[in-house]
């Protein structure tokens, strides 16, 4: 296939390009880092880029929590307007295959179970609780302690910040395009992606990047809350392989299929910091008790649907991946 990769010069996109090429496909990079005119919000440029293309792998996005609501207009412009322009151009060009870089942030908090009330959905954590160091959400019905579990793709969406809201809107736009054109759309809901070429030292970088940058300066990683918040850290090469699998799979026309894309090995943020510190030979992490509004406590994926439907499985084990990430150095 001839595949247009938006954001193809970025962290994840560049690995997708390499994986496509290794799989015998012809990736075409569309990225403002290489060409200022290659903006997904530019209809004329987008139309030219789609000429002769078989499929699109849409990685271009503004990511992370950024600076909160101050960044709202920019998030909506880059993520949602950009996706709207892309799918409109795809409809005109009769390109009928789309893989979208989705995100687990659409779920808000993960899956929780109360010993009395079964599966429950706690609301946003209160500032007073966070200030007091009470980080774990409690049962909204009885206040009991909850047990976190794996969230599946059928869980209701509950975006808790601007970035999350735009990622959910991207899925709705892709689904509308698929229904209108009979095209096939797949959203790969990435969990916490890490690996070589990960950006650093911006409000939009991931926690693994912040920790590695601190260690590169000889400083201890600063771990927010109590360090016990659970995430699913998945290597970027595994994510790239999932994109190729989604592009190559037989897909149902007229619908959007969503797949959690994670390692299947939940880890705490504290574990991440300790693994990176050990790999770098740096100082032990410091747990600060700080927090960020909009962060959720636990969010870990059930990626079994992706394994079953597309035959994908992650290849990079956590400790080995952290060693490679530490050795790669910041970009």
PyMOL commands that set and color helices and strands:
alter all, ss='L'
color gray80, all
select helices_A, chain A and resi 11-22+43-49+68-93+104-107+127-131+162-181+207-216+236-248+269-280+304-310+318-328
alter helices_A, ss='H'
color red, helices_A
select strands_A, chain A and resi 2-6+26-30+55-58+97-103+111-114+118-120+146-149+184-190+192-194+222-223+230-231+233-235+256-261+267-268+286-287
alter strands_A, ss='S'
color yellow, strands_A
deselect
rebuild
show_as cartoon
